[in-house]
Amino acid sequence: MKRTDRLCARYARHCEEHGWICAASEAFGRAPAPGDNAAAAFFMDTVRANANVDTSRAVVGGFSTAGEAACRLAILEPNVFAGAILDSSKLGVWREIGNLARSDTEFFLATRTNDPDRDATLTMKDEMERRGLNVTVSEMSGVHEPMERDELDPAFTWLDALQR
């Protein structure tokens, strides 16, 4: 099973229950890159063409360095993405372009108690809050690993609040 299939499988049940869809691509986002903007726009056009969805509330997400790519896309493409789920993300992109973040872009940050990136995630949260951004944080036990299906309730609550 490809990584993108595993990602969507974690979100599938909740998405079905709440009218969301999960779409994932290996074409961009493994790490922040300038070409991600065009690839993400093409990806969203493809999603729109193949599913009856309201893409005005699209959210981008990623784990670790892919979280940095998600952060970059949410900041630089606020008309495409309403927010981002940054799962155990690093701080580099935020420090580089965080000052460009619009106040209506929302962030969900996930971290773990023994994750080497925990301090970076919490620092990003503090800096986002100082800038007046809407940020939600979930901290779980464990090491550097993505949220699993049974740990996603806080992210789902955040996603559901975006629908309003």
Secondary structure as UniProt FT lines:
FT   HELIX           3..18
FT   TURN            34..35
FT   HELIX           36..50
FT   HELIX           55..57
FT   STRAND          59..63
FT   HELIX           65..76
FT   TURN            78..80
FT   STRAND          83..87
FT   HELIX           92..97
FT   HELIX           98..100
FT   TURN            103..104
FT   STRAND          106..112
FT   TURN            113..114
FT   TURN            116..117
FT   HELIX           118..130
FT   TURN            131..132
FT   STRAND          135..140
FT   HELIX           149..151
FT   HELIX           153..162
//
